[in-house]
């Protein structure tokens, strides 16, 4: 009998993260829900188990070195291999201030979660991904991090000129490429995903896409076969055709 594949999704107690975990669980993955709040993580995992999903909560604060190291140590007690890591945890703070009025403190908080968090978690769980021999890493980015779209006056996101949030996602895109270049020799594929404008707590549920639609691209990238791409930025595609997103 082929052993279950294992995935870790950060920020997974609600929204897109929870749905990514759910969809991977329905694909017979054992899913670990990385959550800052242990109680909420336990509740989300219990709800997923009612659907027959092997879901487990893992207390993990992506902004804390100690928390991430402790989470990795806890994970190691269950095994030494991880097949997919989805760095989904993210924040959007600071409102719609003009770049000239943006708060540096808000920017630091954004980068701590949106850019440094994925680096911190990826580094901590890399030994498990290498052990898998076919590890997949997904960075949850955004069209707002696309420099090409921010310069395209016909783009629907052109007018959303958020210094902190947008640049944190642009930084995440470069982080994606850097890890992909290093880890290709280990058979690990690293890609960035754009879920689109999904209605979640992050945007006061203003988005027009469902969490199911937003999660789909991350799940596809987390389950890529050996011939799948790496070092790419993708949005929805059809069948075997992933939609390439401009950097």
Beta strands, then each sheet from edge to edge (+ up, - down):
strand 1: 6-10
strand 2: 30-35
strand 3: 55-59
strand 4: 84-87
strand 5: 136-141
strand 6: 189-194
strand 7: 233-238
strand 8: 241-244
sheet 1: 3+ 2+ 1+ 4+ 5+ 6+ 7+ 8-
end
